[in-house]
C-alpha cells in the first residue's frame, strides 16, 4: 500500500508543478503543456517506429513545419526528428537492459536498417556500444 501511495503523491506533485509553470518556462514539462509540442510528443511517444518526418508530424498536429520546428527548438532545444532519435534510443536501451533480444532485433525495433548504424548512434548517445552498455547494466 505504501509504494502505491508514494506513487500517487509523486504524480500529484508533478501535476501541480506542471500547472504552476509560467508562460515563459522551457523544458520537457513546459513542452508537454504546449498545445503544439505536447500534441507532437503524444504522437511520437504513441508510435515511435512510424515513418515520421517533420512534414508528416506537423500535418498530424495541424501546424506548419516551420511552426513545429520553432516550438520544438524553443521548448526542447532540438528539432523534432532529433528528439525522435533520442526517444528511440531510450526505448532500445530499455530493451537491452530488460531482455536478451539479439542486437539486430533491437536495432530493427529502434528503426535502424543496420546493426552497425544502430551501434554508432547508440555509442554517440550513451558513450558505449550497445553490447558494452548491456553488460554494464547487469549486476555482478
N, CA, C and O atoms as a GROMACS GRO file, in nm:
protein
  560
    1UNK      N    1   0.082  -0.119   0.000
    1UNK     CA    2   0.000   0.000   0.000
    1UNK      C    3   0.087   0.126   0.000
    1UNK      O    4   0.056   0.222  -0.070
    2UNK      N    5   0.193   0.127   0.077
    2UNK     CA    6   0.280   0.244   0.086
    2UNK      C    7   0.345   0.279  -0.048
    2UNK      O    8   0.350   0.397  -0.083
    3UNK      N    9   0.396   0.180  -0.125
    3UNK     CA   10   0.453   0.217  -0.256
    3UNK      C   11   0.350   0.283  -0.348
    3UNK      O   12   0.384   0.377  -0.420
    4UNK      N   13   0.228   0.236  -0.348
    4UNK     CA   14   0.124   0.294  -0.432
    4UNK      C   15   0.091   0.437  -0.388
    4UNK      O   16   0.073   0.526  -0.472
    5UNK      N   17   0.084   0.458  -0.257
    5UNK     CA   18   0.057   0.592  -0.204
    5UNK      C   19   0.170   0.688  -0.242
    5UNK      O   20   0.145   0.803  -0.278
    6UNK      N   21   0.294   0.642  -0.233
    6UNK     CA   22   0.409   0.724  -0.272
    6UNK      C   23   0.401   0.759  -0.419
    6UNK      O   24   0.427   0.873  -0.458
    7UNK      N   25   0.364   0.663  -0.501
    7UNK     CA   26   0.350   0.686  -0.645
    7UNK      C   27   0.242   0.791  -0.673
    7UNK      O   28   0.262   0.880  -0.755
    8UNK      N   29   0.129   0.780  -0.607
    8UNK     CA   30   0.020   0.876  -0.626
    8UNK      C   31   0.062   1.017  -0.582
    8UNK      O   32   0.027   1.115  -0.648
    9UNK      N   33   0.134   1.026  -0.473
    9UNK     CA   34   0.182   1.157  -0.427
    9UNK      C   35   0.278   1.217  -0.529
    9UNK      O   36   0.273   1.337  -0.557
   10UNK      N   37   0.365   1.135  -0.584
   10UNK     CA   38   0.460   1.182  -0.685
   10UNK      C   39   0.387   1.236  -0.807
   10UNK      O   40   0.422   1.342  -0.860
   11UNK      N   41   0.285   1.164  -0.852
   11UNK     CA   42   0.207   1.208  -0.968
   11UNK      C   43   0.138   1.341  -0.938
   11UNK      O   44   0.136   1.430  -1.023
   12UNK      N   45   0.084   1.356  -0.820
   12UNK     CA   46   0.017   1.482  -0.784
   12UNK      C   47   0.117   1.598  -0.777
   12UNK      O   48   0.084   1.709  -0.817
   13UNK      N   49   0.236   1.572  -0.728
   13UNK     CA   50   0.339   1.676  -0.723
   13UNK      C   51   0.376   1.718  -0.865
   13UNK      O   52   0.389   1.838  -0.893
   14UNK      N   53   0.392   1.621  -0.955
   14UNK     CA   54   0.423   1.654  -1.095
   14UNK      C   55   0.310   1.734  -1.159
   14UNK      O   56   0.335   1.832  -1.229
   15UNK      N   57   0.187   1.693  -1.134
   15UNK     CA   58   0.071   1.765  -1.188
   15UNK      C   59   0.070   1.910  -1.142
   15UNK      O   60   0.050   2.002  -1.220
   16UNK      N   61   0.092   1.928  -1.013
   16UNK     CA   62   0.094   2.064  -0.955
   16UNK      C   63   0.206   2.144  -1.018
   16UNK      O   64   0.188   2.261  -1.052
   17UNK      N   65   0.322   2.084  -1.032
   17UNK     CA   66   0.436   2.154  -1.092
   17UNK      C   67   0.402   2.199  -1.234
   17UNK      O   68   0.432   2.312  -1.273
   18UNK      N   69   0.341   2.111  -1.311
   18UNK     CA   70   0.307   2.144  -1.450
   18UNK      C   71   0.202   2.256  -1.456
   18UNK      O   72   0.209   2.342  -1.544
   19UNK      N   73   0.107   2.255  -1.365
   19UNK     CA   74   0.005   2.360  -1.363
   19UNK      C   75   0.063   2.495  -1.322
   19UNK      O   76   0.013   2.600  -1.363
   20UNK      N   77   0.168   2.493  -1.242
   20UNK     CA   78   0.228   2.616  -1.191
   20UNK      C   79   0.336   2.674  -1.281
   20UNK      O   80   0.394   2.778  -1.248
   21UNK      N   81   0.364   2.610  -1.394
   21UNK     CA   82   0.467   2.661  -1.484
   21UNK      C   83   0.424   2.795  -1.541
   21UNK      O   84   0.309   2.814  -1.580
   22UNK      N   85   0.518   2.888  -1.547
   22UNK     CA   86   0.487   3.018  -1.607
   22UNK      C   87   0.492   3.006  -1.759
   22UNK      O   88   0.545   2.909  -1.813
   23UNK      N   89   0.438   3.105  -1.826
   23UNK     CA   90   0.428   3.102  -1.972
   23UNK      C   91   0.564   3.104  -2.040
   23UNK      O   92   0.576   3.060  -2.154
   24UNK      N   93   0.666   3.152  -1.973
   24UNK     CA   94   0.799   3.161  -2.036
   24UNK      C   95   0.891   3.043  -2.000
   24UNK      O   96   1.009   3.045  -2.033
   25UNK      N   97   0.836   2.942  -1.935
   25UNK     CA   98   0.916   2.824  -1.900
   25UNK      C   99   0.952   2.745  -2.025
   25UNK      O  100   0.879   2.746  -2.125
   26UNK      N  101   1.066   2.676  -2.018
   26UNK     CA  102   1.106   2.584  -2.124
   26UNK      C  103   1.142   2.452  -2.058
   26UNK      O  104   1.150   2.443  -1.935
   27UNK      N  105   1.164   2.349  -2.139
   27UNK     CA  106   1.196   2.217  -2.087
   27UNK      C  107   1.085   2.119  -2.117
   27UNK      O  108   0.984   2.154  -2.178
   28UNK      N  109   1.104   1.996  -2.074
   28UNK     CA  110   1.013   1.890  -2.111
   28UNK      C  111   0.872   1.911  -2.057
   28UNK      O  112   0.774   1.892  -2.130
   29UNK      N  113   0.859   1.950  -1.932
   29UNK     CA  114   0.726   1.969  -1.875
   29UNK      C  115   0.653   2.083  -1.945
   29UNK      O  116   0.533   2.073  -1.973
   30UNK      N  117   0.723   2.191  -1.973
   30UNK     CA  118   0.662   2.302  -2.046
   30UNK      C  119   0.623   2.258  -2.187
   30UNK      O  120   0.519   2.298  -2.238
   31UNK      N  121   0.706   2.176  -2.249
   31UNK     CA  122   0.678   2.126  -2.383
   31UNK      C  123   0.550   2.042  -2.383
   31UNK      O  124   0.469   2.054  -2.475
   32UNK      N  125   0.533   1.960  -2.284
   32UNK     CA  126   0.412   1.877  -2.275
   32UNK      C  127   0.288   1.965  -2.261
   32UNK      O  128   0.182   1.932  -2.314
   33UNK      N  129   0.301   2.076  -2.190
   33UNK     CA  130   0.188   2.167  -2.172
   33UNK      C  131   0.155   2.248  -2.296
   33UNK      O  132   0.042   2.295  -2.312
   34UNK      N  133   0.252   2.266  -2.386
   34UNK     CA  134   0.230   2.343  -2.508
   34UNK      C  135   0.138   2.265  -2.601
   34UNK      O  136   0.160   2.146  -2.623
   35UNK      N  137   0.034   2.328  -2.657
   35UNK     CA  138  -0.058   2.252  -2.743
   35UNK      C  139   0.007   2.193  -2.867
   35UNK      O  140  -0.030   2.084  -2.910
   36UNK      N  141   0.104   2.262  -2.925
   36UNK     CA  142   0.169   2.212  -3.047
   36UNK      C  143   0.268   2.102  -3.012
   36UNK      O  144   0.257   1.991  -3.063
   37UNK      N  145   0.364   2.132  -2.926
   37UNK     CA  146   0.468   2.034  -2.894
   37UNK      C  147   0.410   1.918  -2.814
   37UNK      O  148   0.449   1.803  -2.834
   38UNK      N  149   0.318   1.947  -2.725
   38UNK     CA  150   0.254   1.840  -2.647
   38UNK      C  151   0.184   1.739  -2.737
   38UNK      O  152   0.194   1.618  -2.716
   39UNK      N  153   0.114   1.790  -2.836
   39UNK     CA  154   0.046   1.700  -2.931
   39UNK      C  155   0.148   1.620  -3.012
   39UNK      O  156   0.130   1.500  -3.033
   40UNK      N  157   0.253   1.685  -3.057
   40UNK     CA  158   0.358   1.614  -3.133
   40UNK      C  159   0.424   1.507  -3.047
   40UNK      O  160   0.448   1.396  -3.095
   41UNK      N  161   0.453   1.539  -2.922
   41UNK     CA  162   0.514   1.439  -2.833
   41UNK      C  163   0.422   1.320  -2.813
   41UNK      O  164   0.467   1.206  -2.807
   42UNK      N  165   0.292   1.348  -2.803
   42UNK     CA  166   0.196   1.238  -2.788
   42UNK      C  167   0.205   1.143  -2.908
   42UNK      O  168   0.208   1.022  -2.891
   43UNK      N  169   0.209   1.200  -3.029
   43UNK     CA  170   0.219   1.117  -3.149
   43UNK      C  171   0.350   1.039  -3.151
   43UNK      O  172   0.351   0.919  -3.180
   44UNK      N  173   0.460   1.106  -3.120
   44UNK     CA  174   0.592   1.039  -3.125
   44UNK      C  175   0.603   0.929  -3.020
   44UNK      O  176   0.662   0.824  -3.046
   45UNK      N  177   0.547   0.952  -2.903
   45UNK     CA  178   0.555   0.851  -2.798
   45UNK      C  179   0.457   0.737  -2.821
   45UNK      O  180   0.483   0.623  -2.780
   46UNK      N  181   0.346   0.766  -2.884
   46UNK     CA  182   0.247   0.661  -2.913
   46UNK      C  183   0.295   0.569  -3.025
   46UNK      O  184   0.272   0.448  -3.019
   47UNK      N  185   0.360   0.626  -3.125
   47UNK     CA  186   0.404   0.547  -3.241
   47UNK      C  187   0.547   0.583  -3.279
   47UNK      O  188   0.570   0.642  -3.385
   48UNK      N  189   0.644   0.548  -3.194
   48UNK     CA  190   0.782   0.589  -3.220
   48UNK      C  191   0.844   0.527  -3.345
   48UNK      O  192   0.938   0.582  -3.401
   49UNK      N  193   0.792   0.413  -3.389
   49UNK     CA  194   0.851   0.347  -3.504
   49UNK      C  195   0.782   0.382  -3.636
   49UNK      O  196   0.820   0.332  -3.742
   50UNK      N  197   0.681   0.467  -3.628
   50UNK     CA  198   0.616   0.512  -3.751
   50UNK      C  199   0.719   0.589  -3.835
   50UNK      O  200   0.814   0.645  -3.781
   51UNK      N  201   0.698   0.593  -3.964
   51UNK     CA  202   0.790   0.660  -4.055
   51UNK      C  203   0.764   0.811  -4.051
   51UNK      O  204   0.704   0.867  -4.143
   52UNK      N  205   0.811   0.876  -3.944
   52UNK     CA  206   0.785   1.017  -3.923
   52UNK      C  207   0.879   1.104  -4.005
   52UNK      O  208   0.994   1.069  -4.031
   53UNK      N  209   0.827   1.218  -4.045
   53UNK     CA  210   0.905   1.328  -4.100
   53UNK      C  211   0.849   1.453  -4.033
   53UNK      O  212   0.740   1.449  -3.976
   54UNK      N  213   0.922   1.562  -4.039
   54UNK     CA  214   0.871   1.686  -3.979
   54UNK      C  215   0.741   1.725  -4.048
   54UNK      O  216   0.646   1.769  -3.982
   55UNK      N  217   0.735   1.709  -4.179
   55UNK     CA  218   0.615   1.745  -4.253
   55UNK      C  219   0.495   1.660  -4.209
   55UNK      O  220   0.387   1.713  -4.185
   56UNK      N  221   0.516   1.531  -4.198
   56UNK     CA  222   0.406   1.440  -4.160
   56UNK      C  223   0.360   1.468  -4.017
   56UNK      O  224   0.240   1.469  -3.989
   57UNK      N  225   0.454   1.489  -3.927
   57UNK     CA  226   0.421   1.519  -3.787
   57UNK      C  227   0.347   1.652  -3.777
   57UNK      O  228   0.248   1.664  -3.704
   58UNK      N  229   0.393   1.752  -3.851
   58UNK     CA  230   0.328   1.883  -3.850
   58UNK      C  231   0.184   1.872  -3.900
   58UNK      O  232   0.094   1.935  -3.844
   59UNK      N  233   0.162   1.793  -4.004
   59UNK     CA  234   0.025   1.774  -4.055
   59UNK      C  235  -0.063   1.709  -3.949
   59UNK      O  236  -0.178   1.749  -3.931
   60UNK      N  237  -0.009   1.610  -3.877
   60UNK     CA  238  -0.088   1.544  -3.771
   60UNK      C  239  -0.126   1.642  -3.660
   60UNK      O  240  -0.235   1.636  -3.605
   61UNK      N  241  -0.034   1.732  -3.630
   61UNK     CA  242  -0.056   1.828  -3.522
   61UNK      C  243  -0.141   1.946  -3.571
   61UNK      O  244  -0.206   2.013  -3.491
   62UNK      N  245  -0.139   1.971  -3.701
   62UNK     CA  246  -0.220   2.078  -3.756
   62UNK      C  247  -0.150   2.212  -3.763
   62UNK      O  248  -0.213   2.318  -3.755
   63UNK      N  249  -0.017   2.208  -3.780
   63UNK     CA  250   0.060   2.332  -3.794
   63UNK      C  251   0.158   2.315  -3.910
   63UNK      O  252   0.169   2.208  -3.968
   64UNK      N  253   0.227   2.422  -3.942
   64UNK     CA  254   0.328   2.414  -4.048
   64UNK      C  255   0.456   2.351  -3.992
   64UNK      O  256   0.477   2.343  -3.871
   65UNK      N  257   0.541   2.306  -4.084
   65UNK     CA  258   0.671   2.251  -4.044
   65UNK      C  259   0.751   2.355  -3.968
   65UNK      O  260   0.818   2.323  -3.869
   66UNK      N  261   0.744   2.479  -4.013
   66UNK     CA  262   0.820   2.588  -3.952
   66UNK      C  263   0.776   2.611  -3.808
   66UNK      O  264   0.859   2.625  -3.718
   67UNK      N  265   0.645   2.614  -3.787
   67UNK     CA  266   0.593   2.634  -3.651
   67UNK      C  267   0.634   2.518  -3.562
   67UNK      O  268   0.679   2.540  -3.449
   68UNK      N  269   0.618   2.397  -3.609
   68UNK     CA  270   0.654   2.280  -3.529
   68UNK      C  271   0.802   2.283  -3.492
   68UNK      O  272   0.838   2.263  -3.376
   69UNK      N  273   0.887   2.307  -3.589
   69UNK     CA  274   1.031   2.310  -3.563
   69UNK      C  275   1.067   2.422  -3.465
   69UNK      O  276   1.149   2.401  -3.375
   70UNK      N  277   1.006   2.538  -3.481
   70UNK     CA  278   1.035   2.651  -3.392
   70UNK      C  279   0.990   2.622  -3.249
   70UNK      O  280   1.062   2.654  -3.154
   71UNK      N  281   0.873   2.561  -3.234
   71UNK     CA  282   0.823   2.529  -3.099
   71UNK      C  283   0.912   2.423  -3.031
   71UNK      O  284   0.943   2.435  -2.912
   72UNK      N  285   0.953   2.322  -3.106
   72UNK     CA  286   1.044   2.221  -3.050
   72UNK      C  287   1.174   2.286  -3.006
   72UNK      O  288   1.223   2.260  -2.897
   73UNK      N  289   1.228   2.371  -3.093
   73UNK     CA  290   1.354   2.439  -3.061
   73UNK      C  291   1.338   2.524  -2.936
   73UNK      O  292   1.426   2.526  -2.849
   74UNK      N  293   1.225   2.594  -2.926
   74UNK     CA  294   1.200   2.680  -2.810
   74UNK      C  295   1.194   2.600  -2.680
   74UNK      O  296   1.262   2.634  -2.583
   75UNK      N  297   1.115   2.495  -2.679
   75UNK     CA  298   1.092   2.421  -2.554
   75UNK      C  299   1.199   2.316  -2.525
   75UNK      O  300   1.239   2.299  -2.410
   76UNK      N  301   1.246   2.245  -2.628
   76UNK     CA  302   1.335   2.131  -2.605
   76UNK      C  303   1.476   2.152  -2.658
   76UNK      O  304   1.562   2.066  -2.639
   77UNK      N  305   1.500   2.264  -2.724
   77UNK     CA  306   1.632   2.298  -2.777
   77UNK      C  307   1.685   2.193  -2.875
   77UNK      O  308   1.805   2.166  -2.880
   78UNK      N  309   1.594   2.134  -2.950
   78UNK     CA  310   1.632   2.038  -3.054
   78UNK      C  311   1.518   2.025  -3.154
   78UNK      O  312   1.403   2.054  -3.122
   79UNK      N  313   1.551   1.982  -3.276
   79UNK     CA  314   1.446   1.959  -3.377
   79UNK      C  315   1.364   1.834  -3.344
   79UNK      O  316   1.411   1.747  -3.270
   80UNK      N  317   1.244   1.824  -3.398
   80UNK     CA  318   1.158   1.709  -3.369
   80UNK      C  319   1.221   1.574  -3.403
   80UNK      O  320   1.207   1.478  -3.326
   81UNK      N  321   1.289   1.564  -3.516
   81UNK     CA  322   1.345   1.434  -3.554
   81UNK      C  323   1.465   1.397  -3.466
   81UNK      O  324   1.492   1.278  -3.446
   82UNK      N  325   1.535   1.494  -3.414
   82UNK     CA  326   1.642   1.466  -3.319
   82UNK      C  327   1.581   1.410  -3.190
   82UNK      O  328   1.633   1.314  -3.133
   83UNK      N  329   1.472   1.470  -3.146
   83UNK     CA  330   1.401   1.420  -3.029
   83UNK      C  331   1.358   1.275  -3.051
   83UNK      O  332   1.374   1.190  -2.964
   84UNK      N  333   1.302   1.248  -3.170
   84UNK     CA  334   1.255   1.114  -3.201
   84UNK      C  335   1.370   1.013  -3.197
   84UNK      O  336   1.355   0.903  -3.144
   85UNK      N  337   1.484   1.050  -3.252
   85UNK     CA  338   1.600   0.962  -3.249
   85UNK      C  339   1.640   0.930  -3.105
   85UNK      O  340   1.664   0.814  -3.070
   86UNK      N  341   1.645   1.032  -3.022
   86UNK     CA  342   1.680   1.010  -2.881
   86UNK      C  343   1.578   0.922  -2.810
   86UNK      O  344   1.614   0.836  -2.730
   87UNK      N  345   1.449   0.943  -2.840
   87UNK     CA  346   1.344   0.861  -2.779
   87UNK      C  347   1.357   0.715  -2.822
   87UNK      O  348   1.345   0.625  -2.739
   88UNK      N  349   1.383   0.692  -2.950
   88UNK     CA  350   1.402   0.554  -2.998
   88UNK      C  351   1.523   0.489  -2.932
   88UNK      O  352   1.519   0.370  -2.898
   89UNK      N  353   1.629   0.565  -2.913
   89UNK     CA  354   1.748   0.509  -2.846
   89UNK      C  355   1.719   0.478  -2.699
   89UNK      O  356   1.769   0.380  -2.646
   90UNK      N  357   1.638   0.561  -2.634
   90UNK     CA  358   1.599   0.532  -2.496
   90UNK      C  359   1.519   0.401  -2.488
   90UNK      O  360   1.540   0.319  -2.399
   91UNK      N  361   1.428   0.384  -2.582
   91UNK     CA  362   1.349   0.260  -2.586
   91UNK      C  363   1.440   0.140  -2.612
   91UNK      O  364   1.422   0.034  -2.552
   92UNK      N  365   1.538   0.157  -2.701
   92UNK     CA  366   1.633   0.049  -2.729
   92UNK      C  367   1.713   0.015  -2.604
   92UNK      O  368   1.738  -0.102  -2.576
   93UNK      N  369   1.753   0.117  -2.530
   93UNK     CA  370   1.829   0.092  -2.406
   93UNK      C  371   1.745   0.013  -2.306
   93UNK      O  372   1.796  -0.075  -2.237
   94UNK      N  373   1.616   0.045  -2.298
   94UNK     CA  374   1.527  -0.031  -2.208
   94UNK      C  375   1.522  -0.178  -2.251
   94UNK      O  376   1.525  -0.267  -2.167
   95UNK      N  377   1.513  -0.202  -2.381
   95UNK     CA  378   1.510  -0.340  -2.431
   95UNK      C  379   1.642  -0.412  -2.403
   95UNK      O  380   1.643  -0.529  -2.366
   96UNK      N  381   1.752  -0.341  -2.422
   96UNK     CA  382   1.883  -0.401  -2.394
   96UNK      C  383   1.893  -0.444  -2.249
   96UNK      O  384   1.947  -0.550  -2.218
   97UNK      N  385   1.842  -0.361  -2.161
   97UNK     CA  386   1.850  -0.389  -2.017
   97UNK      C  387   1.753  -0.498  -1.973
   97UNK      O  388   1.786  -0.581  -1.889
   98UNK      N  389   1.632  -0.497  -2.030
   98UNK     CA  390   1.526  -0.584  -1.980
   98UNK      C  391   1.512  -0.717  -2.052
   98UNK      O  392   1.444  -0.807  -2.003
   99UNK      N  393   1.576  -0.730  -2.169
   99UNK     CA  394   1.558  -0.853  -2.246
   99UNK      C  395   1.694  -0.907  -2.291
   99UNK      O  396   1.797  -0.841  -2.276
  100UNK      N  397   1.692  -1.027  -2.345
  100UNK     CA  398   1.813  -1.082  -2.407
  100UNK      C  399   1.796  -1.086  -2.558
  100UNK      O  400   1.859  -1.166  -2.628
  101UNK      N  401   1.709  -0.998  -2.609
  101UNK     CA  402   1.684  -0.989  -2.752
  101UNK      C  403   1.816  -0.963  -2.824
  101UNK      O  404   1.897  -0.884  -2.777
  102UNK      N  405   1.838  -1.028  -2.938
  102UNK     CA  406   1.960  -1.003  -3.015
  102UNK      C  407   1.969  -0.857  -3.060
  102UNK      O  408   1.868  -0.790  -3.080
  103UNK      N  409   2.092  -0.811  -3.077
  103UNK     CA  410   2.117  -0.673  -3.114
  103UNK      C  411   2.046  -0.636  -3.244
  103UNK      O  412   1.993  -0.525  -3.256
  104UNK      N  413   2.044  -0.726  -3.341
  104UNK     CA  414   1.979  -0.699  -3.470
  104UNK      C  415   1.831  -0.669  -3.450
  104UNK      O  416   1.778  -0.577  -3.512
  105UNK      N  417   1.765  -0.745  -3.365
  105UNK     CA  418   1.623  -0.723  -3.337
  105UNK      C  419   1.598  -0.588  -3.271
  105UNK      O  420   1.502  -0.519  -3.304
  106UNK      N  421   1.684  -0.552  -3.178
  106UNK     CA  422   1.670  -0.422  -3.111
  106UNK      C  423   1.696  -0.309  -3.210
  106UNK      O  424   1.627  -0.208  -3.208
  107UNK      N  425   1.797  -0.327  -3.295
  107UNK     CA  426   1.826  -0.226  -3.398
  107UNK      C  427   1.706  -0.208  -3.490
  107UNK      O  428   1.669  -0.096  -3.523
  108UNK      N  429   1.645  -0.318  -3.532
  108UNK     CA  430   1.526  -0.311  -3.618
  108UNK      C  431   1.413  -0.238  -3.547
  108UNK      O  432   1.348  -0.151  -3.606
  109UNK      N  433   1.389  -0.273  -3.421
  109UNK     CA  434   1.280  -0.211  -3.346
  109UNK      C  435   1.307  -0.063  -3.318
  109UNK      O  436   1.213   0.014  -3.295
  110UNK      N  437   1.433  -0.023  -3.320
  110UNK     CA  438   1.467   0.118  -3.299
  110UNK      C  439   1.463   0.197  -3.429
  110UNK      O  440   1.486   0.318  -3.430
  111UNK      N  441   1.432   0.128  -3.540
  111UNK     CA  442   1.418   0.197  -3.667
  111UNK      C  443   1.545   0.207  -3.749
  111UNK      O  444   1.552   0.287  -3.842
  112UNK      N  445   1.646   0.126  -3.716
  112UNK     CA  446   1.773   0.130  -3.790
  112UNK      C  447   1.776   0.017  -3.892
  112UNK      O  448   1.733  -0.095  -3.864
  113UNK      N  449   1.827   0.048  -4.008
  113UNK     CA  450   1.833  -0.052  -4.115
  113UNK      C  451   1.948  -0.149  -4.097
  113UNK      O  452   1.947  -0.259  -4.153
  114UNK      N  453   2.049  -0.108  -4.020
  114UNK     CA  454   2.161  -0.199  -3.997
  114UNK      C  455   2.203  -0.194  -3.850
  114UNK      O  456   2.185  -0.093  -3.781
  115UNK      N  457   2.258  -0.302  -3.806
  115UNK     CA  458   2.309  -0.310  -3.670
  115UNK      C  459   2.425  -0.212  -3.650
  115UNK      O  460   2.439  -0.154  -3.543
  116UNK      N  461   2.507  -0.194  -3.754
  116UNK     CA  462   2.621  -0.103  -3.744
  116UNK      C  463   2.575   0.042  -3.724
  116UNK      O  464   2.632   0.114  -3.642
  117UNK      N  465   2.473   0.084  -3.799
  117UNK     CA  466   2.422   0.220  -3.785
  117UNK      C  467   2.363   0.240  -3.645
  117UNK      O  468   2.383   0.344  -3.583
  118UNK      N  469   2.291   0.140  -3.596
  118UNK     CA  470   2.236   0.146  -3.461
  118UNK      C  471   2.348   0.157  -3.359
  118UNK      O  472   2.340   0.239  -3.268
  119UNK      N  473   2.450   0.076  -3.373
  119UNK     CA  474   2.562   0.076  -3.279
  119UNK      C  475   2.632   0.213  -3.275
  119UNK      O  476   2.665   0.263  -3.167
  120UNK      N  477   2.653   0.273  -3.392
  120UNK     CA  478   2.716   0.406  -3.396
  120UNK      C  479   2.630   0.511  -3.326
  120UNK      O  480   2.680   0.592  -3.247
  121UNK      N  481   2.500   0.510  -3.355
  121UNK     CA  482   2.409   0.607  -3.293
  121UNK      C  483   2.401   0.585  -3.143
  121UNK      O  484   2.402   0.681  -3.066
  122UNK      N  485   2.393   0.461  -3.101
  122UNK     CA  486   2.383   0.428  -2.959
  122UNK      C  487   2.508   0.475  -2.886
  122UNK      O  488   2.500   0.533  -2.778
  123UNK      N  489   2.625   0.449  -2.945
  123UNK     CA  490   2.751   0.490  -2.882
  123UNK      C  491   2.760   0.642  -2.872
  123UNK      O  492   2.807   0.694  -2.771
  124UNK      N  493   2.717   0.712  -2.976
  124UNK     CA  494   2.717   0.859  -2.971
  124UNK      C  495   2.631   0.910  -2.856
  124UNK      O  496   2.668   1.005  -2.788
  125UNK      N  497   2.518   0.846  -2.836
  125UNK     CA  498   2.423   0.893  -2.735
  125UNK      C  499   2.462   0.850  -2.593
  125UNK      O  500   2.456   0.930  -2.499
  126UNK      N  501   2.502   0.724  -2.576
  126UNK     CA  502   2.526   0.670  -2.442
  126UNK      C  503   2.674   0.660  -2.404
  126UNK      O  504   2.707   0.639  -2.288
  127UNK      N  505   2.762   0.675  -2.503
  127UNK     CA  506   2.905   0.669  -2.472
  127UNK      C  507   2.966   0.530  -2.479
  127UNK      O  508   3.087   0.514  -2.466
  128UNK      N  509   2.883   0.429  -2.501
  128UNK     CA  510   2.929   0.291  -2.512
  128UNK      C  511   2.855   0.223  -2.624
  128UNK      O  512   2.739   0.257  -2.651
  129UNK      N  513   2.917   0.127  -2.692
  129UNK     CA  514   2.842   0.046  -2.788
  129UNK      C  515   2.732  -0.031  -2.713
  129UNK      O  516   2.746  -0.056  -2.593
  130UNK      N  517   2.626  -0.069  -2.782
  130UNK     CA  518   2.513  -0.134  -2.714
  130UNK      C  519   2.551  -0.260  -2.635
  130UNK      O  520   2.502  -0.280  -2.524
  131UNK      N  521   2.637  -0.344  -2.691
  131UNK     CA  522   2.674  -0.467  -2.620
  131UNK      C  523   2.747  -0.435  -2.490
  131UNK      O  524   2.721  -0.498  -2.387
  132UNK      N  525   2.837  -0.339  -2.494
  132UNK     CA  526   2.908  -0.298  -2.371
  132UNK      C  527   2.811  -0.236  -2.271
  132UNK      O  528   2.818  -0.264  -2.151
  133UNK      N  529   2.722  -0.152  -2.321
  133UNK     CA  530   2.624  -0.087  -2.234
  133UNK      C  531   2.538  -0.193  -2.165
  133UNK      O  532   2.510  -0.183  -2.046
  134UNK      N  533   2.496  -0.294  -2.242
  134UNK     CA  534   2.414  -0.402  -2.186
  134UNK      C  535   2.488  -0.475  -2.075
  134UNK      O  536   2.431  -0.501  -1.969
  135UNK      N  537   2.614  -0.508  -2.098
  135UNK     CA  538   2.693  -0.578  -1.995
  135UNK      C  539   2.705  -0.494  -1.868
  135UNK      O  540   2.702  -0.548  -1.757
  136UNK      N  541   2.719  -0.366  -1.882
  136UNK     CA  542   2.734  -0.276  -1.766
  136UNK      C  543   2.604  -0.266  -1.686
  136UNK      O  544   2.607  -0.229  -1.568
  137UNK      N  545   2.490  -0.298  -1.746
  137UNK     CA  546   2.361  -0.289  -1.679
  137UNK      C  547   2.332  -0.411  -1.594
  137UNK      O  548   2.248  -0.407  -1.504
  138UNK      N  549   2.401  -0.520  -1.621
  138UNK     CA  550   2.379  -0.645  -1.549
  138UNK      C  551   2.457  -0.641  -1.418
  138UNK      O  552   2.580  -0.627  -1.419
  139UNK      N  553   2.387  -0.653  -1.304
  139UNK     CA  554   2.458  -0.653  -1.176
  139UNK      C  555   2.552  -0.772  -1.165
  139UNK      O  556   2.522  -0.882  -1.210
  140UNK      N  557   2.666  -0.747  -1.105
  140UNK     CA  558   2.768  -0.853  -1.090
  140UNK      C  559   2.739  -0.937  -0.970
  140UNK      O  560   2.813  -1.031  -0.941
   0.00000   0.00000   0.00000
